[in-house]
Amino acid sequence: MTEQLLHLTEQPLWEAARRTGTYEMSTRGRTLREEGFIHCSLPHQLPAVARAVYGSDDEGLVVLVIDTGRLAVPVRYEAVEPGGEEFPHLYGPLPASAVVEVRPWPGHMVPEEGEAG
């Protein structure tokens, strides 16, 4: 089974990507070209990322579920600071075909590892 990564984004940005076939935003207000990679999360990391990036301004967000087996670009796990928690970074555009599910946010509680969803 291939790994699934998550990416939190604004629904209009995802809708635009579906039309073009490629998603190229890194994080809120930053493109792949500006940042060099697309920020992703593992399920247990997503709530903290949502709070850090969007705070209480989380209306109209969606969670993209990415199947890494459908990617043609590298995924690297990197820490923000030395010795810190590593987050998955996608080093290239995200093809819309690699997104296997789109979940609404907020209201979608991501289970901790080991919990039933």
Residue pairs with C-beta under 8 A, 6 or more apart in sequence:
2 67
2 68
2 69
2 70
3 68
3 69
4 43
4 65
4 66
4 67
4 68
4 100
5 40
5 41
5 42
5 65
5 66
5 68
5 75
5 88
5 90
6 40
6 41
6 42
6 43
6 45
6 46
6 63
6 64
6 65
6 66
6 110
7 23
7 38
7 39
7 40
7 41
7 63
7 64
7 66
7 90
7 94
8 41
8 46
8 49
8 50
8 53
8 54
8 61
8 62
8 63
8 64
8 105
9 23
9 25
9 61
9 62
9 64
10 28
10 60
10 61
10 62
11 60
11 61
11 62
12 60
13 23
13 25
14 23
14 62
14 64
14 99
14 102
17 23
17 24
17 25
17 94
17 96
18 96
20 96
21 95
21 96
21 97
22 93
22 94
22 95
22 96
23 38
23 64
23 93
23 94
23 95
23 96
23 99
24 31
24 32
24 33
24 38
24 93
24 94
25 31
25 32
25 38
26 32
26 34
26 35
26 36
26 37
26 38
26 39
27 35
27 38
27 39
27 53
28 53
28 54
32 38
32 92
32 93
36 91
37 76
37 89
37 90
37 91
37 92
38 89
38 90
38 92
38 93
38 94
39 49
39 87
39 89
40 66
40 75
40 87
40 88
40 89
40 90
41 49
41 87
41 88
42 87
42 88
43 110
43 111
43 112
43 113
44 110
44 112
44 113
45 85
45 87
46 63
46 110
47 110
49 87
50 58
50 61
50 105
50 106
54 61
58 105
58 106
61 104
61 105
61 106
62 102
62 103
62 104
62 105
63 102
63 103
63 104
63 105
63 108
63 110
64 94
64 99
64 101
64 102
65 99
65 100
65 101
65 102
65 103
66 90
66 94
66 98
66 99
66 100
67 98
67 99
67 100
68 75
68 98
70 95
70 97
70 98
70 100
71 90
71 92
71 94
71 95
71 98
72 92
72 95
73 90
73 91
73 92
73 93
74 90
74 91
74 92
75 88
75 89
75 90
75 91
76 88
76 89
76 91
77 86
77 87
77 88
77 89
78 86
78 87
78 89
79 85
79 86
79 87
80 87
111 117
